[in-house]
Amino acid sequence: MACRHDRLGPGFTTASHRHHCVQLVMAMRGTLLIRGSSGDPWMRCGAALVRPDAAHEVDARNTTVLIGFVDSESELGQHSVNASQVESPASRKPKSPPGA
């Protein structure tokens, strides 16, 4: 299974990038920030599932993170992409506040 590995370690920041794997990035305590590209607003979350080939940036400087990469063409990768209701950071828009 190409492109599968896990990492637990100190947080980090990334410039916009993409990879052909499904990526799970999870803050072990607190939250992290993620967005599709430098023009998009940051979204704060405890974890994010990034679809294959989706451009994204991560700012997780203030937490320990667990990162998992799964081959997008493997059975687990296909299930993650097909069963997930989570959109890629590049296509997800922040929700409008009530009454807006």
LOMARKE-432831 format. One record per atom (N, C-alpha, C, CB): atom name; residue number from 1; x, y, z. Coordinates in steps of 0.02 Angstrom, whole numbers. Each point is the difference from the previous one (the first is absolute). Last residue first. Glycine has a CB too. Layout:
N
<node name="CA" resi="NUM" east="X" north="Y" up="Z"/>
...
// end
This chain:
100
<node name="N" resi="100" east="-1388" north="1787" up="468"/>
<node name="CA" resi="100" east="42" north="38" up="-47"/>
<node name="C" resi="100" east="-28" north="-4" up="-70"/>
<node name="CB" resi="100" east="99" north="-21" up="71"/>
<node name="N" resi="99" east="-180" north="-92" up="136"/>
<node name="CA" resi="99" east="-27" north="66" up="-14"/>
<node name="C" resi="99" east="39" north="41" up="-49"/>
<node name="CB" resi="99" east="-45" north="-3" up="112"/>
<node name="N" resi="98" east="177" north="-189" up="9"/>
<node name="CA" resi="98" east="-73" north="4" up="-4"/>
<node name="C" resi="98" east="-23" north="72" up="-11"/>
<node name="CB" resi="98" east="-9" north="-100" up="75"/>
<node name="N" resi="97" east="250" north="44" up="-167"/>
<node name="CA" resi="97" east="-31" north="1" up="66"/>
<node name="C" resi="97" east="-77" north="5" up="-8"/>
<node name="CB" resi="97" east="104" north="55" up="51"/>
<node name="N" resi="96" east="47" north="-179" up="-236"/>
<node name="CA" resi="96" east="-22" north="67" up="18"/>
<node name="C" resi="96" east="-31" north="-1" up="69"/>
<node name="CB" resi="96" east="-19" north="30" up="-121"/>
<node name="N" resi="95" east="214" north="-203" up="34"/>
<node name="CA" resi="95" east="-72" north="9" up="8"/>
<node name="C" resi="95" east="-15" north="72" up="19"/>
<node name="CB" resi="95" east="-13" north="-120" up="33"/>
<node name="N" resi="94" east="229" north="46" up="-184"/>
<node name="CA" resi="94" east="-23" north="8" up="69"/>
<node name="C" resi="94" east="-76" north="11" up="2"/>
<node name="CB" resi="94" east="113" north="47" up="33"/>
<node name="N" resi="93" east="-5" north="-194" up="-229"/>
<node name="CA" resi="93" east="-8" north="70" up="17"/>
<node name="C" resi="93" east="-23" north="6" up="72"/>
<node name="CB" resi="93" east="-29" north="29" up="-120"/>
<node name="N" resi="92" east="163" north="-219" up="-52"/>
<node name="CA" resi="92" east="-44" north="13" up="56"/>
<node name="C" resi="92" east="-1" north="74" up="15"/>
<node name="CB" resi="92" east="24" north="-113" up="47"/>
<node name="N" resi="91" east="116" north="6" up="-214"/>
<node name="CA" resi="91" east="-68" north="12" up="-23"/>
<node name="C" resi="91" east="-48" north="15" up="57"/>
<node name="CB" resi="91" east="24" north="-75" up="-95"/>
<node name="N" resi="90" east="214" north="30" up="125"/>
<node name="CA" resi="90" east="-3" north="48" up="-55"/>
<node name="C" resi="90" east="-72" north="15" up="-21"/>
<node name="CB" resi="90" east="110" north="-42" up="-39"/>
<node name="N" resi="89" east="-54" north="-121" up="208"/>
<node name="CA" resi="89" east="7" north="68" up="24"/>
<node name="C" resi="89" east="-7" north="51" up="-56"/>
<node name="CB" resi="89" east="74" north="-42" up="89"/>
<node name="N" resi="88" east="-204" north="-186" up="-116"/>
<node name="CA" resi="88" east="70" north="19" up="2"/>
<node name="C" resi="88" east="5" north="72" up="25"/>
<node name="CB" resi="88" east="27" north="-78" up="-96"/>
<node name="N" resi="87" east="-233" north="-65" up="181"/>
<node name="CA" resi="87" east="24" north="28" up="-63"/>
<node name="C" resi="87" east="74" north="17" up="7"/>
<node name="CB" resi="87" east="-114" north="45" up="-28"/>
<node name="N" resi="86" east="-48" north="-234" up="157"/>
<node name="CA" resi="86" east="44" north="57" up="8"/>
<node name="C" resi="86" east="24" north="23" up="-68"/>
<node name="CB" resi="86" east="35" north="-40" up="115"/>
<node name="N" resi="85" east="-169" north="-154" up="-61"/>
<node name="CA" resi="85" east="-40" north="58" up="-19"/>
<node name="C" resi="85" east="42" north="64" up="6"/>
<node name="CB" resi="85" east="-106" north="-59" up="39"/>
<node name="N" resi="84" east="173" north="-216" up="-83"/>
<node name="CA" resi="84" east="6" north="62" up="38"/>
<node name="C" resi="84" east="-46" north="54" up="-27"/>
<node name="CB" resi="84" east="118" north="-29" up="25"/>
<node name="N" resi="83" east="-83" north="-194" up="-120"/>
<node name="CA" resi="83" east="-45" north="0" up="57"/>
<node name="C" resi="83" east="-1" north="66" up="38"/>
<node name="CB" resi="83" east="19" north="-122" up="9"/>
<node name="N" resi="82" east="126" north="82" up="-203"/>
<node name="CA" resi="82" east="-70" north="-10" up="-19"/>
<node name="C" resi="82" east="-48" north="7" up="59"/>
<node name="CB" resi="82" east="41" north="-74" up="-90"/>
<node name="N" resi="81" east="198" north="93" up="123"/>
<node name="CA" resi="81" east="-22" north="51" up="-46"/>
<node name="C" resi="81" east="-75" north="-6" up="-14"/>
<node name="CB" resi="81" east="114" north="2" up="-52"/>
<node name="N" resi="80" east="-12" north="-167" up="186"/>
<node name="CA" resi="80" east="6" north="66" up="34"/>
<node name="C" resi="80" east="-27" north="56" up="-44"/>
<node name="CB" resi="80" east="99" north="-42" up="63"/>
<node name="N" resi="79" east="-83" north="-176" up="-153"/>
<node name="CA" resi="79" east="-55" north="5" up="48"/>
<node name="C" resi="79" east="1" north="68" up="35"/>
<node name="CB" resi="79" east="5" north="-125" up="17"/>
<node name="N" resi="78" east="171" north="77" up="-163"/>
<node name="CA" resi="78" east="-62" north="8" up="-37"/>
<node name="C" resi="78" east="-59" north="8" up="47"/>
<node name="CB" resi="78" east="48" north="-67" up="-94"/>
<node name="N" resi="77" east="161" north="18" up="192"/>
<node name="CA" resi="77" east="-1" north="67" up="-30"/>
<node name="C" resi="77" east="-64" north="14" up="-38"/>
<node name="CB" resi="77" east="124" north="-5" up="-8"/>
<node name="N" resi="76" east="-88" north="-212" up="95"/>
<node name="CA" resi="76" east="-12" north="48" up="54"/>
<node name="C" resi="76" east="-4" north="71" up="-27"/>
<node name="CB" resi="76" east="58" north="-77" up="80"/>
<node name="N" resi="75" east="-1" north="-91" up="-233"/>
<node name="CA" resi="75" east="-69" north="-10" up="23"/>
<node name="C" resi="75" east="-17" north="50" up="55"/>
<node name="CB" resi="75" east="7" north="-123" up="-29"/>
<node name="N" resi="74" east="180" north="207" up="-137"/>
<node name="CA" resi="74" east="-9" north="-61" up="40"/>
<node name="C" resi="74" east="-73" north="-6" up="21"/>
<node name="CB" resi="74" east="120" north="6" up="40"/>
<node name="N" resi="73" east="-23" north="181" up="-158"/>
<node name="CA" resi="73" east="-25" north="-53" up="-44"/>
<node name="C" resi="73" east="-8" north="-66" up="37"/>
<node name="CB" resi="73" east="54" north="58" up="-96"/>
<node name="N" resi="72" east="36" north="144" up="196"/>
<node name="CA" resi="72" east="-68" north="15" up="-22"/>
<node name="C" resi="72" east="-31" north="-54" up="-44"/>
<node name="CB" resi="72" east="30" north="120" up="6"/>
<node name="N" resi="71" east="155" north="-138" up="197"/>
<node name="CA" resi="71" east="-2" north="-2" up="-73"/>
<node name="C" resi="71" east="-72" north="9" up="-23"/>
<node name="CB" resi="71" east="101" north="-76" up="-4"/>
<node name="N" resi="70" east="-24" north="179" up="236"/>
<node name="CA" resi="70" east="-24" north="-65" up="-27"/>
<node name="C" resi="70" east="-3" north="5" up="-75"/>
<node name="CB" resi="70" east="-67" north="-25" up="106"/>
<node name="N" resi="69" east="173" north="156" up="133"/>
<node name="CA" resi="69" east="-8" north="2" up="-73"/>
<node name="C" resi="69" east="-20" north="-70" up="-22"/>
<node name="CB" resi="69" east="86" north="94" up="-14"/>
<node name="N" resi="68" east="-80" north="63" up="258"/>
<node name="CA" resi="68" east="-3" north="-64" up="-35"/>
<node name="C" resi="68" east="-11" north="11" up="-74"/>
<node name="CB" resi="68" east="-44" north="-56" up="104"/>
<node name="N" resi="67" east="120" north="191" up="144"/>
<node name="CA" resi="67" east="-13" north="5" up="-72"/>
<node name="C" resi="67" east="1" north="-71" up="-28"/>
<node name="CB" resi="67" east="52" north="116" up="-7"/>
<node name="N" resi="66" east="-68" north="32" up="253"/>
<node name="CA" resi="66" east="3" north="-66" up="-29"/>
<node name="C" resi="66" east="-18" north="8" up="-73"/>
<node name="CB" resi="66" east="-29" north="-60" up="110"/>
<node name="N" resi="65" east="131" north="247" up="82"/>
<node name="CA" resi="65" east="-45" north="-24" up="-53"/>
<node name="C" resi="65" east="12" north="-73" up="-16"/>
<node name="CB" resi="65" east="-5" north="116" up="-47"/>
<node name="N" resi="64" east="36" north="96" up="248"/>
<node name="CA" resi="64" east="28" north="-62" up="-26"/>
<node name="C" resi="64" east="-50" north="-27" up="-51"/>
<node name="CB" resi="64" east="66" north="-26" up="108"/>
<node name="N" resi="63" east="-52" north="293" up="-60"/>
<node name="CA" resi="63" east="-25" north="-63" up="25"/>
<node name="C" resi="63" east="42" north="-58" up="-26"/>
<node name="CB" resi="63" east="-115" north="48" up="5"/>
<node name="N" resi="62" east="123" north="193" up="-70"/>
<node name="CA" resi="62" east="-9" north="1" up="72"/>
<node name="C" resi="62" east="-27" north="-66" up="29"/>
<node name="CB" resi="62" east="-19" north="121" up="-11"/>
<node name="N" resi="61" east="65" north="-68" up="-229"/>
<node name="CA" resi="61" east="60" north="16" up="39"/>
<node name="C" resi="61" east="-9" north="-11" up="75"/>
<node name="CB" resi="61" east="30" north="81" up="-87"/>
<node name="N" resi="60" east="-153" north="-120" up="-138"/>
<node name="CA" resi="60" east="-11" north="-38" up="61"/>
<node name="C" resi="60" east="59" north="11" up="47"/>
<node name="CB" resi="60" east="-67" north="-87" up="-63"/>
<node name="N" resi="59" east="-47" north="155" up="-187"/>
<node name="CA" resi="59" east="37" north="35" up="53"/>
<node name="C" resi="59" east="-17" north="-35" up="65"/>
<node name="CB" resi="59" east="-1" north="112" up="-63"/>
<node name="N" resi="58" east="-18" north="-162" up="-224"/>
<node name="CA" resi="58" east="-13" north="-17" up="69"/>
<node name="C" resi="58" east="42" north="44" up="46"/>
<node name="CB" resi="58" east="-28" north="-119" up="-32"/>
<node name="N" resi="57" east="-81" north="98" up="-241"/>
<node name="CA" resi="57" east="52" north="25" up="44"/>
<node name="C" resi="57" east="-21" north="-18" up="71"/>
<node name="CB" resi="57" east="32" north="96" up="-79"/>
<node name="N" resi="56" east="-98" north="-187" up="-193"/>
<node name="CA" resi="56" east="-15" north="19" up="69"/>
<node name="C" resi="56" east="62" north="26" up="36"/>
<node name="CB" resi="56" east="-91" north="-86" up="3"/>
<node name="N" resi="55" east="-32" north="-32" up="-250"/>
<node name="CA" resi="55" east="48" north="49" up="26"/>
<node name="C" resi="55" east="-21" north="18" up="71"/>
<node name="CB" resi="55" east="26" north="45" up="-116"/>
<node name="N" resi="54" east="-85" north="-281" up="-2"/>
<node name="CA" resi="54" east="-29" north="64" up="20"/>
<node name="C" resi="54" east="55" north="46" up="28"/>
<node name="CB" resi="54" east="-111" north="-56" up="26"/>
<node name="N" resi="53" east="128" north="-183" up="-102"/>
<node name="CA" resi="53" east="13" north="52" up="-50"/>
<node name="C" resi="53" east="-31" north="68" up="17"/>
<node name="CB" resi="53" east="5" north="-90" up="-84"/>
<node name="N" resi="52" east="-107" north="-109" up="222"/>
<node name="CA" resi="52" east="59" north="-4" up="-44"/>
<node name="C" resi="52" east="2" north="58" up="-49"/>
<node name="CB" resi="52" east="-1" north="-125" up="11"/>
<node name="N" resi="51" east="-124" north="168" up="221"/>
<node name="CA" resi="51" east="-9" north="-44" up="-58"/>
<node name="C" resi="51" east="64" north="-1" up="-43"/>
<node name="CB" resi="51" east="-124" north="23" up="1"/>
<node name="N" resi="50" east="99" north="22" up="268"/>
<node name="CA" resi="50" east="15" north="34" up="-62"/>
<node name="C" resi="50" east="-4" north="-50" up="-57"/>
<node name="CB" resi="50" east="74" north="85" up="59"/>
<node name="N" resi="49" east="-162" north="-46" up="207"/>
<node name="CA" resi="49" east="12" north="-52" up="-49"/>
<node name="C" resi="49" east="8" north="36" up="-67"/>
<node name="CB" resi="49" east="-66" north="-89" up="65"/>
<node name="N" resi="48" east="97" north="172" up="207"/>
<node name="CA" resi="48" east="-24" north="11" up="-69"/>
<node name="C" resi="48" east="19" north="-60" up="-43"/>
<node name="CB" resi="48" east="12" north="126" up="13"/>
<node name="N" resi="47" east="-43" north="-28" up="267"/>
<node name="CA" resi="47" east="27" north="-47" up="-49"/>
<node name="C" resi="47" east="-28" north="17" up="-68"/>
<node name="CB" resi="47" east="10" north="-91" up="88"/>
<node name="N" resi="46" east="-50" north="232" up="96"/>
<node name="CA" resi="46" east="40" north="-49" up="37"/>
<node name="C" resi="46" east="33" north="-50" up="-46"/>
<node name="CB" resi="46" east="-76" north="14" up="97"/>
<node name="N" resi="45" east="15" north="248" up="-166"/>
<node name="CA" resi="45" east="-31" north="-66" up="11"/>
<node name="C" resi="45" east="46" north="-43" up="42"/>
<node name="CB" resi="45" east="-63" north="8" up="-109"/>
<node name="N" resi="44" east="22" north="250" up="-30"/>
<node name="CA" resi="44" east="26" north="-30" up="61"/>
<node name="C" resi="44" east="-37" north="-66" up="11"/>
<node name="CB" resi="44" east="30" north="113" up="51"/>
<node name="N" resi="43" east="28" north="41" up="-280"/>
<node name="CA" resi="43" east="-52" north="-34" up="38"/>
<node name="C" resi="43" east="33" north="-34" up="60"/>
<node name="CB" resi="43" east="-72" north="-18" up="-104"/>
<node name="N" resi="42" east="134" north="238" up="-77"/>
<node name="CA" resi="42" east="20" north="-57" up="41"/>
<node name="C" resi="42" east="-61" north="-29" up="34"/>
<node name="CB" resi="42" east="114" north="49" up="19"/>
<node name="N" resi="41" east="-131" north="80" up="-259"/>
<node name="CA" resi="41" east="2" north="11" up="73"/>
<node name="C" resi="41" east="22" north="-63" up="35"/>
<node name="CB" resi="41" east="-91" north="86" up="-9"/>
<node name="N" resi="40" east="179" north="-30" up="-242"/>
<node name="CA" resi="40" east="-59" north="-25" up="35"/>
<node name="C" resi="40" east="5" north="15" up="74"/>
<node name="CB" resi="40" east="-12" north="-90" up="-84"/>
<node name="N" resi="39" east="185" north="134" up="-83"/>
<node name="CA" resi="39" east="-55" north="47" up="-6"/>
<node name="C" resi="39" east="-62" north="-20" up="38"/>
<node name="CB" resi="39" east="45" north="29" up="-109"/>
<node name="N" resi="38" east="159" north="-165" up="96"/>
<node name="CA" resi="38" east="13" north="62" up="37"/>
<node name="C" resi="38" east="-56" north="51" up="-6"/>
<node name="CB" resi="38" east="119" north="-21" up="-18"/>
<node name="N" resi="37" east="-191" north="-233" up="-7"/>
<node name="CA" resi="37" east="58" north="36" up="-27"/>
<node name="C" resi="37" east="5" north="67" up="36"/>
<node name="CB" resi="37" east="-11" north="-57" up="-113"/>
<node name="N" resi="36" east="-134" north="-119" up="196"/>
<node name="CA" resi="36" east="16" north="-26" up="-66"/>
<node name="C" resi="36" east="61" north="33" up="-31"/>
<node name="CB" resi="36" east="-119" north="-24" up="-15"/>
<node name="N" resi="35" east="91" north="-7" up="285"/>
<node name="CA" resi="35" east="-34" north="36" up="-55"/>
<node name="C" resi="35" east="23" north="-29" up="-66"/>
<node name="CB" resi="35" east="-10" north="106" up="70"/>
<node name="N" resi="34" east="23" north="-133" up="228"/>
<node name="CA" resi="34" east="8" north="-28" up="-67"/>
<node name="C" resi="34" east="-37" north="44" up="-50"/>
<node name="CB" resi="34" east="13" north="-118" up="47"/>
<node name="N" resi="33" east="81" north="92" up="235"/>
<node name="CA" resi="33" east="-30" north="40" up="-53"/>
<node name="C" resi="33" east="14" north="-33" up="-67"/>
<node name="CB" resi="33" east="12" north="107" up="69"/>
<node name="N" resi="32" east="-40" north="-209" up="197"/>
<node name="CA" resi="32" east="47" north="20" up="-51"/>
<node name="C" resi="32" east="-39" north="43" up="-50"/>
<node name="CB" resi="32" east="72" north="-104" up="15"/>
<node name="N" resi="31" east="-102" north="26" up="267"/>
<node name="CA" resi="31" east="-22" north="3" up="-70"/>
<node name="C" resi="31" east="58" north="16" up="-46"/>
<node name="CB" resi="31" east="-114" north="35" up="38"/>
<node name="N" resi="30" east="97" north="-160" up="220"/>
<node name="CA" resi="30" east="-17" north="64" up="-30"/>
<node name="C" resi="30" east="-21" north="-7" up="-72"/>
<node name="CB" resi="30" east="79" north="54" up="77"/>
<node name="N" resi="29" east="61" north="-249" up="-5"/>
<node name="CA" resi="29" east="-30" north="44" up="50"/>
<node name="C" resi="29" east="-16" north="65" up="-35"/>
<node name="CB" resi="29" east="64" north="-54" up="97"/>
<node name="N" resi="28" east="7" north="-114" up="-232"/>
<node name="CA" resi="28" east="-8" north="-44" up="58"/>
<node name="C" resi="28" east="-29" north="38" up="60"/>
<node name="CB" resi="28" east="96" north="-70" up="-42"/>
<node name="N" resi="27" east="-132" north="110" up="-229"/>
<node name="CA" resi="27" east="32" north="30" up="58"/>
<node name="C" resi="27" east="-12" north="-46" up="60"/>
<node name="CB" resi="27" east="-15" north="118" up="-46"/>
<node name="N" resi="26" east="20" north="-191" up="-221"/>
<node name="CA" resi="26" east="-39" north="7" up="61"/>
<node name="C" resi="26" east="42" north="30" up="55"/>
<node name="CB" resi="26" east="-70" north="-98" up="-34"/>
<node name="N" resi="25" east="41" north="24" up="-249"/>
<node name="CA" resi="25" east="43" north="38" up="46"/>
<node name="C" resi="25" east="-43" north="16" up="61"/>
<node name="CB" resi="25" east="72" north="49" up="-96"/>
<node name="N" resi="24" east="-73" north="-220" up="-135"/>
<node name="CA" resi="24" east="-33" north="19" up="62"/>
<node name="C" resi="24" east="51" north="38" up="41"/>
<node name="CB" resi="24" east="-78" north="-101" up="-2"/>
<node name="N" resi="23" east="53" north="38" up="-275"/>
<node name="CA" resi="23" east="38" north="20" up="59"/>
<node name="C" resi="23" east="-47" north="14" up="57"/>
<node name="CB" resi="23" east="91" north="47" up="-73"/>
<node name="N" resi="22" east="-64" north="-183" up="-182"/>
<node name="CA" resi="22" east="-48" north="26" up="47"/>
<node name="C" resi="22" east="41" north="17" up="63"/>
<node name="CB" resi="22" east="-100" north="-69" up="-47"/>
<node name="N" resi="21" east="232" north="73" up="-186"/>
<node name="CA" resi="21" east="-25" north="-42" up="54"/>
<node name="C" resi="21" east="-59" north="35" up="35"/>
<node name="CB" resi="21" east="114" north="-51" up="16"/>
<node name="N" resi="20" east="31" north="141" up="-192"/>
<node name="CA" resi="20" east="-49" north="-46" up="-28"/>
<node name="C" resi="20" east="-29" north="-47" up="53"/>
<node name="CB" resi="20" east="61" north="6" up="-108"/>
<node name="N" resi="19" east="25" north="257" up="141"/>
<node name="CA" resi="19" east="29" north="-66" up="-10"/>
<node name="C" resi="19" east="-56" north="-48" up="-20"/>
<node name="CB" resi="19" east="91" north="23" up="85"/>
<node name="N" resi="18" east="-19" north="264" up="-49"/>
<node name="CA" resi="18" east="-49" north="-53" up="-11"/>
<node name="C" resi="18" east="38" north="-65" up="-7"/>
<node name="CB" resi="18" east="-82" north="78" up="-56"/>
<node name="N" resi="17" east="108" north="201" up="153"/>
<node name="CA" resi="17" east="28" north="-59" up="-32"/>
<node name="C" resi="17" east="-57" north="-49" up="-12"/>
<node name="CB" resi="17" east="113" north="18" up="54"/>
<node name="N" resi="16" east="-39" north="244" up="60"/>
<node name="CA" resi="16" east="-49" north="-37" up="-39"/>
<node name="C" resi="16" east="34" north="-58" up="-36"/>
<node name="CB" resi="16" east="-70" north="104" up="-14"/>
<node name="N" resi="15" east="196" north="-37" up="229"/>
<node name="CA" resi="15" east="-24" north="41" up="-56"/>
<node name="C" resi="15" east="-52" north="-43" up="-37"/>
<node name="CB" resi="15" east="111" north="66" up="-11"/>
<node name="N" resi="14" east="-64" north="-107" up="275"/>
<node name="CA" resi="14" east="18" north="-17" up="-69"/>
<node name="C" resi="14" east="-24" north="54" up="-47"/>
<node name="CB" resi="14" east="-7" north="-122" up="28"/>
<node name="N" resi="13" east="75" north="67" up="255"/>
<node name="CA" resi="13" east="-39" north="37" up="-50"/>
<node name="C" resi="13" east="22" north="-24" up="-68"/>
<node name="CB" resi="13" east="-13" north="102" up="76"/>
<node name="N" resi="12" east="8" north="-223" up="186"/>
<node name="CA" resi="12" east="39" north="30" up="-54"/>
<node name="C" resi="12" east="-45" north="44" up="-41"/>
<node name="CB" resi="12" east="78" north="-98" up="-4"/>
<node name="N" resi="11" east="-55" north="-75" up="252"/>
<node name="CA" resi="11" east="-35" north="34" up="-54"/>
<node name="C" resi="11" east="46" north="37" up="-46"/>
<node name="CB" resi="11" east="-97" north="11" up="75"/>
<node name="N" resi="10" east="177" north="-233" up="63"/>
<node name="CA" resi="10" east="-16" north="71" up="11"/>
<node name="C" resi="10" east="-33" north="31" up="-61"/>
<node name="CB" resi="10" east="97" north="7" up="78"/>
<node name="N" resi="9" east="-131" north="-267" up="-64"/>
<node name="CA" resi="9" east="55" north="43" up="18"/>
<node name="C" resi="9" east="-21" north="72" up="9"/>
<node name="CB" resi="9" east="75" north="-75" up="-60"/>
<node name="N" resi="8" east="-133" north="-184" up="-53"/>
<node name="CA" resi="8" east="-22" north="35" up="59"/>
<node name="C" resi="8" east="58" north="43" up="21"/>
<node name="CB" resi="8" east="-80" north="-92" up="37"/>
<node name="N" resi="7" east="-3" north="-54" up="-271"/>
<node name="CA" resi="7" east="50" north="39" up="36"/>
<node name="C" resi="7" east="-34" north="32" up="60"/>
<node name="CB" resi="7" east="66" north="22" up="-105"/>
<node name="N" resi="6" east="-91" north="-223" up="-115"/>
<node name="CA" resi="6" east="-28" north="38" up="56"/>
<node name="C" resi="6" east="56" north="37" up="35"/>
<node name="CB" resi="6" east="-94" north="-84" up="14"/>
<node name="N" resi="5" east="35" north="-35" up="-276"/>
<node name="CA" resi="5" east="42" north="6" up="59"/>
<node name="C" resi="5" east="-35" north="44" up="51"/>
<node name="CB" resi="5" east="104" north="-17" up="-69"/>
<node name="N" resi="4" east="-124" north="-78" up="-202"/>
<node name="CA" resi="4" east="-32" north="-9" up="64"/>
<node name="C" resi="4" east="53" north="6" up="54"/>
<node name="CB" resi="4" east="-89" north="-74" up="-49"/>
<node name="N" resi="3" east="113" north="76" up="-203"/>
<node name="CA" resi="3" east="-26" north="62" up="28"/>
<node name="C" resi="3" east="-36" north="-11" up="66"/>
<node name="CB" resi="3" east="-10" north="44" up="-115"/>
<node name="N" resi="2" east="22" north="-258" up="-37"/>
<node name="CA" resi="2" east="42" north="59" up="-4"/>
<node name="C" resi="2" east="-33" north="58" up="38"/>
<node name="CB" resi="2" east="45" north="-38" up="-112"/>
<node name="N" resi="1" east="-63" north="-230" up="133"/>
<node name="CA" resi="1" east="-43" north="58" up="0"/>
<node name="C" resi="1" east="45" north="62" up="0"/>
<node name="CB" resi="1" east="-94" north="-62" up="61"/>
// end
